[in-house]
Amino acid sequence: MDLLNYDKDIIECIFSNIYDAYVSFIFRLINKTFNEIFMNYFKLIKTNIIPRSTFINISECNICFKLNSLHKYQKQLIYKYDALPHKCIIHCLNKKCYLSAIKKYLIDIKCNNVYPFFQVTDKFIEENYFIKRNLENIRKWENKWYIEYEDIYSSRFYRIKNFHNLINNNLFGWYLNRKKEVL
């Protein structure tokens, strides 16, 4: 047996025994092999979750259905690009539940042509003087790019022609695989 494969098997065994989501995120930062194990695990997660917008039980995980009366152990993944009331996924800090919620969110934003991971710089706002604050996300519609801007009364979309002053902060770009579409 090859020594490298043996080492990788041990690392996969260690990863399979990690149950905390935050520890799994730290695990992937160790080196390239650890990150590949994380990515392979993430790609194999099955997501049969439906985000809810009404009658949300905030003490129950939507993935494993465990009840937790202490809300500090529950997280909400809110679909802010969605119309009010926003859909959300309540999940616990278990590795499988946390990553399942993220994967479902990524699948949904890909289907809806939403790009929420862009950081808007001050220079972008200076170039587009009509946009002042409360920038939400970027959407693609009919091969044109729009940025959502919320004011007091409603949300509006403005067409973007120049991406040079936007920063892409997508940590899951390897999963979404949208590099050809943007910029």
N, C-alpha and C positions, 0 to 999 in steps of 0.2 A: 504494500500500500504506500502510495506517495505521501511523504511527510506533510506536504502542503494540504492535501485533501484531508488528512487526519486532523491537522490543526483546525481546518475549516469546520469539520464535523463537531469538534469540541466547542468551537465558538457558537455554532448553531444550537448545540445542546444548552449552552449557557443562556443564549437569547430566548430559547423556548421556555426557560424557567424564570424569565423576568415577567412579572405581572403588572408592574407599575408603569404607566405611560411615560412619565417624566424620565424614569431610568432608561427606558428604551430610546428616548430621544438623545440622551447623553451617550448611550451605547453606540449609536451610529456615528458619533463624532470622533471615535477613537482612531479609526483609520479606514482605508478604502474597503477592505474586506468586511469589516463590521457594517459599514454603510450598505454594501451589496446585500448582506444578509437581511438587514432592515428592509431594503427596497423589495427584495424577493418576498418577504413576509407580507409587506403592504400590498403588493400586486395580487397575492393569493386570497386576500380577505374578501369574503362574500358580503355584499351589502344588500340586505333585504329589510331596509328601514324606510319608513315613510315619515318625513318631517311633518310636524303638526303645527297648526296655527290656532287651534281652539281646543279647549278642554285639556290643557296640559297639566299633567301631574308632575310637579317639579321635584318630588321626592322619589321618583322612580326612574331608573335608567331605561331609555327607550330601546336599548340593545339587549341587555341581559335581564331586564325587568326586576332587578333587585331594588328593594326599598331602602332608602337611606334618609333618616330624619335629620341628619346634620348636613345642611346644604353646602358646607365647605368641601364636601367630597363629591359634589355633583357639579357639572359644568354645562353651560348652554352654548351651542353653536347656532348662532342666529343668522338667518338668511337676510341680511340687511338690504340686498338688492331687490327683494320681493316687495310687493305691495303690502300695505298694512291690512290686517295684522301680520307681522312677519312670521314666517315659518321658523321653527327651531327644532333642534335635536338635543334632548337632555341625555347626558351620558355620564358614567362614573369614570373614575381615574384608572380603571383596569385597562391594560394595554390594548386588548382586543376591542373593547368598547370605544375607547378614545380614537383609535385609528380607524375603526369602522365609521364613526361619525365624520371624521375628516375625509375619508374616501368617498362617502355618499355626497358630501358637500362639493368635493372636487368634480364628481360625475355630474352633479346638477349644474354647477357653474359652466361646465364645458357644454352641456346640452343647451343652456340658455344664452350662450355667447357672452358671458360676463367675465370681466377681467378685474377682480378686486384687489390684486396685489401690487398695483402701481402706487408709488409714492409721488405725490405732486410736489414739485419744488417751487420756491418763491419765484424763480425766473419764469416758470410756466404760467403762474398767476399774473405776473407782470405783462407777459405777451398776450394773455387773454384777460384783459382788464375787466371784462364783464363778470368774471368769476371771482368772487371775493372769499368765500369760505364754504364749509360744509360740503366738500367734494366727496362723493360716495364711491363710485366705481366707474369703470369703463365698459362699454358694451359695443358689440359689433352688430350692425343691422344693415342688410342689403349691401354688404362690402364697404360700408362707411363706418367710421369710428366716432363714438359719442361719449362724452363724460357727463355723468349725472351730477346735478347741482341742486341741493335742497335749500329752499328759503323758508320763510315762516309759513307760507300758505300751501306750497306744493313742491313737487320735485320737477325739474326741467332737465332737458338734455341739450347739450351744445356740441356741435360737430368739431372734431379735432382734426387738424391738418398737419400738425407738427408734434412728433413724439420726442424730440430731442431733449426736452427738459423734464421728462418723466423717468423715474427710476423703477425698474422691475425688481420687486422683492419676493418673487415667487420661489419659495423653498421646495415646492413640489413640481418644479418645471420638468423634471425627469418623468413624472407620471402624466402630466397634462400634455406634454409634447406639443406645445403651441409656438415654438420659436419661429417657425416659418411664417406664421400669420402676423405676428406683431413686429413692428419696427422693421 
